[in-house]
Structures are given as structure tokens and as C-alpha cells.
Amino acid sequence: TDQMNDLRIKISDHADEFLAMVKKAEKESGIALNSDRYKRPKPCANEKVADFYAMKNLIAIEDRPADDLLFSPQLADEVTKALLAWLPVHEFCR
């Protein structure tokens, strides 16, 4: 889409800043950035962010088995922590 193309350009133009934000969010949340990928990646002039040009979307999701955390008050704290960790990336992508 045009929006993803615009985002790819923004990521390329601010590669170091974007990569630092993603790394920090992944470390703080324990959740890796992932995506569905194109079979034939889009061309990218900036090798640092070439992986992001292959992405159809950006997904930060954790899939884990149901455990005691799911039914505890600490779940809200964990969700809040993850959302706050990813907030700078979200703001960058807007």
C-alpha cells in the first residue's frame, strides 16, 4: 500500500533511530517485531533496513500458553509494560 511504501521510506531515512527504537522495545517488552513477508522483497538502498522492506506489515505479538499470569492482576502490568515499550515505534510509524 501507499502507507507502507511511505513508512519504508521513513524507516530508510531514519534507519539508525528506527533500529534503536525497535531494539529497545524488543528488549523492554520481550516481544520481537515480526511480519508477513513478501516472496520478492522490495528493493532497498539502505542495507541496514532491507529486512523491513520485505515486510507486508509490522507485528509485535507474544504467543504463550495460558498460565497463572493470565488470571492474575499482574497481567495488566505486563500488558502495560509491553504497550509502553512499543509506543515510540508506534508513534514513529504514524
ChimeraX commands (.cxc) that place a marker at each C-alpha (Angstrom):
marker #1 position 0.00,0.00,0.00 radius 0.5
marker #1 position 1.00,3.62,-0.29 radius 0.5
marker #1 position 1.12,3.88,3.51 radius 0.5
marker #1 position 3.62,1.01,3.80 radius 0.5
marker #1 position 5.71,2.50,0.99 radius 0.5
marker #1 position 5.76,5.84,2.81 radius 0.5
marker #1 position 6.73,4.05,6.03 radius 0.5
marker #1 position 9.54,2.16,4.29 radius 0.5
marker #1 position 10.95,5.47,3.03 radius 0.5
marker #1 position 10.70,6.98,6.51 radius 0.5
marker #1 position 12.43,3.94,8.02 radius 0.5
marker #1 position 15.20,4.20,5.42 radius 0.5
marker #1 position 15.63,7.93,6.01 radius 0.5
marker #1 position 15.84,7.44,9.80 radius 0.5
marker #1 position 17.37,3.95,9.88 radius 0.5
marker #1 position 19.57,4.27,12.96 radius 0.5
marker #1 position 16.82,5.90,15.01 radius 0.5
marker #1 position 14.24,3.30,13.95 radius 0.5
marker #1 position 16.54,0.33,14.57 radius 0.5
marker #1 position 17.44,1.66,18.03 radius 0.5
marker #1 position 13.74,2.11,18.89 radius 0.5
marker #1 position 12.88,-1.42,17.77 radius 0.5
marker #1 position 15.82,-2.93,19.64 radius 0.5
marker #1 position 14.86,-1.07,22.82 radius 0.5
marker #1 position 11.19,-2.07,22.52 radius 0.5
marker #1 position 12.10,-5.72,21.94 radius 0.5
marker #1 position 14.42,-5.71,24.96 radius 0.5
marker #1 position 11.97,-3.95,27.29 radius 0.5
marker #1 position 8.91,-5.96,26.24 radius 0.5
marker #1 position 10.48,-9.33,25.49 radius 0.5
marker #1 position 8.47,-9.34,22.25 radius 0.5
marker #1 position 10.16,-9.41,18.85 radius 0.5
marker #1 position 8.97,-7.41,15.85 radius 0.5
marker #1 position 7.73,-9.73,13.14 radius 0.5
marker #1 position 5.78,-9.64,9.92 radius 0.5
marker #1 position 4.28,-11.41,6.99 radius 0.5
marker #1 position 6.85,-11.10,4.23 radius 0.5
marker #1 position 6.80,-10.61,0.51 radius 0.5
marker #1 position 8.16,-13.52,-1.53 radius 0.5
marker #1 position 10.13,-10.99,-3.58 radius 0.5
marker #1 position 11.37,-8.23,-1.25 radius 0.5
marker #1 position 11.09,-4.63,-2.29 radius 0.5
marker #1 position 14.37,-3.02,-3.38 radius 0.5
marker #1 position 16.09,-1.04,-0.64 radius 0.5
marker #1 position 19.06,1.31,-0.96 radius 0.5
marker #1 position 19.84,1.19,2.78 radius 0.5
marker #1 position 21.12,-2.27,3.68 radius 0.5
marker #1 position 20.61,-1.60,7.41 radius 0.5
marker #1 position 16.84,-1.73,6.98 radius 0.5
marker #1 position 16.50,-4.06,3.98 radius 0.5
marker #1 position 14.64,-6.62,6.15 radius 0.5
marker #1 position 11.89,-4.07,6.76 radius 0.5
marker #1 position 11.37,-3.61,3.03 radius 0.5
marker #1 position 10.35,-7.27,2.80 radius 0.5
marker #1 position 7.63,-6.78,5.41 radius 0.5
marker #1 position 3.97,-6.52,4.46 radius 0.5
marker #1 position 3.09,-5.24,7.93 radius 0.5
marker #1 position 4.63,-4.83,11.38 radius 0.5
marker #1 position 3.56,-7.16,14.18 radius 0.5
marker #1 position 4.73,-7.32,17.80 radius 0.5
marker #1 position 2.87,-10.21,19.39 radius 0.5
marker #1 position 3.60,-12.79,22.04 radius 0.5
marker #1 position 2.03,-16.21,21.83 radius 0.5
marker #1 position 2.30,-18.14,25.06 radius 0.5
marker #1 position 0.40,-20.88,26.81 radius 0.5
marker #1 position -2.21,-19.99,29.40 radius 0.5
marker #1 position -0.61,-19.83,32.81 radius 0.5
marker #1 position -1.23,-18.24,36.19 radius 0.5
marker #1 position -0.37,-14.78,34.82 radius 0.5
marker #1 position -3.44,-14.91,32.58 radius 0.5
marker #1 position -5.73,-14.96,35.62 radius 0.5
marker #1 position -3.78,-12.59,37.85 radius 0.5
marker #1 position -3.78,-8.83,38.40 radius 0.5
marker #1 position -0.17,-8.77,37.16 radius 0.5
marker #1 position -1.43,-9.36,33.61 radius 0.5
marker #1 position -2.44,-5.70,33.36 radius 0.5
marker #1 position 1.06,-4.67,34.45 radius 0.5
marker #1 position 2.68,-6.91,31.82 radius 0.5
marker #1 position 0.40,-5.63,29.07 radius 0.5
marker #1 position 1.03,-2.02,30.11 radius 0.5
marker #1 position 4.78,-2.62,30.14 radius 0.5
marker #1 position 4.69,-4.09,26.62 radius 0.5
marker #1 position 2.48,-1.33,25.23 radius 0.5
marker #1 position 4.65,1.41,26.70 radius 0.5
marker #1 position 7.79,-0.26,25.34 radius 0.5
marker #1 position 6.34,-0.28,21.81 radius 0.5
marker #1 position 4.76,3.20,22.00 radius 0.5
marker #1 position 7.78,5.05,20.47 radius 0.5
marker #1 position 7.76,2.65,17.50 radius 0.5
marker #1 position 4.02,3.16,17.09 radius 0.5
marker #1 position 4.44,6.93,17.19 radius 0.5
marker #1 position 7.26,6.75,14.63 radius 0.5
marker #1 position 5.08,4.69,12.27 radius 0.5
marker #1 position 2.12,7.10,12.39 radius 0.5
marker link #1:1,2 radius 0.2
marker link #1:2,3 radius 0.2
marker link #1:3,4 radius 0.2
marker link #1:4,5 radius 0.2
marker link #1:5,6 radius 0.2
marker link #1:6,7 radius 0.2
marker link #1:7,8 radius 0.2
marker link #1:8,9 radius 0.2
marker link #1:9,10 radius 0.2
marker link #1:10,11 radius 0.2
marker link #1:11,12 radius 0.2
marker link #1:12,13 radius 0.2
marker link #1:13,14 radius 0.2
marker link #1:14,15 radius 0.2
marker link #1:15,16 radius 0.2
marker link #1:16,17 radius 0.2
marker link #1:17,18 radius 0.2
marker link #1:18,19 radius 0.2
marker link #1:19,20 radius 0.2
marker link #1:20,21 radius 0.2
marker link #1:21,22 radius 0.2
marker link #1:22,23 radius 0.2
marker link #1:23,24 radius 0.2
marker link #1:24,25 radius 0.2
marker link #1:25,26 radius 0.2
marker link #1:26,27 radius 0.2
marker link #1:27,28 radius 0.2
marker link #1:28,29 radius 0.2
marker link #1:29,30 radius 0.2
marker link #1:30,31 radius 0.2
marker link #1:31,32 radius 0.2
marker link #1:32,33 radius 0.2
marker link #1:33,34 radius 0.2
marker link #1:34,35 radius 0.2
marker link #1:35,36 radius 0.2
marker link #1:36,37 radius 0.2
marker link #1:37,38 radius 0.2
marker link #1:38,39 radius 0.2
marker link #1:39,40 radius 0.2
marker link #1:40,41 radius 0.2
marker link #1:41,42 radius 0.2
marker link #1:42,43 radius 0.2
marker link #1:43,44 radius 0.2
marker link #1:44,45 radius 0.2
marker link #1:45,46 radius 0.2
marker link #1:46,47 radius 0.2
marker link #1:47,48 radius 0.2
marker link #1:48,49 radius 0.2
marker link #1:49,50 radius 0.2
marker link #1:50,51 radius 0.2
marker link #1:51,52 radius 0.2
marker link #1:52,53 radius 0.2
marker link #1:53,54 radius 0.2
marker link #1:54,55 radius 0.2
marker link #1:55,56 radius 0.2
marker link #1:56,57 radius 0.2
marker link #1:57,58 radius 0.2
marker link #1:58,59 radius 0.2
marker link #1:59,60 radius 0.2
marker link #1:60,61 radius 0.2
marker link #1:61,62 radius 0.2
marker link #1:62,63 radius 0.2
marker link #1:63,64 radius 0.2
marker link #1:64,65 radius 0.2
marker link #1:65,66 radius 0.2
marker link #1:66,67 radius 0.2
marker link #1:67,68 radius 0.2
marker link #1:68,69 radius 0.2
marker link #1:69,70 radius 0.2
marker link #1:70,71 radius 0.2
marker link #1:71,72 radius 0.2
marker link #1:72,73 radius 0.2
marker link #1:73,74 radius 0.2
marker link #1:74,75 radius 0.2
marker link #1:75,76 radius 0.2
marker link #1:76,77 radius 0.2
marker link #1:77,78 radius 0.2
marker link #1:78,79 radius 0.2
marker link #1:79,80 radius 0.2
marker link #1:80,81 radius 0.2
marker link #1:81,82 radius 0.2
marker link #1:82,83 radius 0.2
marker link #1:83,84 radius 0.2
marker link #1:84,85 radius 0.2
marker link #1:85,86 radius 0.2
marker link #1:86,87 radius 0.2
marker link #1:87,88 radius 0.2
marker link #1:88,89 radius 0.2
marker link #1:89,90 radius 0.2
marker link #1:90,91 radius 0.2
marker link #1:91,92 radius 0.2
marker link #1:92,93 radius 0.2
marker link #1:93,94 radius 0.2
view
